[in-house]
């Protein structure tokens, strides 16, 4: 399949800074130490930031005991009208998240000729994913507040995507960037041309450890617009932020 310029597409390429559709990345603040009763009847303080996170839960949770609450959290809960998923990692007892496309900022996503929203059934839940139809300015950006993550834990972040068939424009590698609250960055490139078609795969963003002393946000991006090459055929499912398992 080839790619090229058209009169309809000229407006996109000539924009110096294209518009983007954004969504908030999460609740602010720390938990206030609210407790529930564990299996032995003793009051136990909830995990870091959990009370603030649960304010955005789409469904009411069973808080009659800590065991019942933890069972739901380990399975995962949807937040902010199914734009995010939260789960409590059972091994590390740490907060983990999945940010779906509605919780990210994607250039030109509001234009149906460039991106198309689709529904995906997953684990008895319906989430929204987005398919790239044709853009020459690829820019996806997201962020999460450090106060929502567990301190002192090694995290890894990754984009979950699929390359469909037909597709084009992936000859030029995409840029991946992780930015920490102190301004330091980790950057690398990913060649998507060699990836298998029709299968979900992860694009690693980077590892980080949260330090709550200074607060701030963890930011992550995928972009490519220097080459001016039109792209088609990438489906974006989510950004996953989870504890890194040491092998």
Helices and strands as residue ranges (DSSP letters): H 10-14, E 20-21, E 35-37, E 43-45, H 50-54, H 66-75, E 77-79, E 84-89, E 94-100, G 101-103, E 105-107, E 115-122, E 125-132, E 138-145, G 146-148, E 154-168, E 174-179, E 185-190, E 200-209, E 217-224, E 232-243
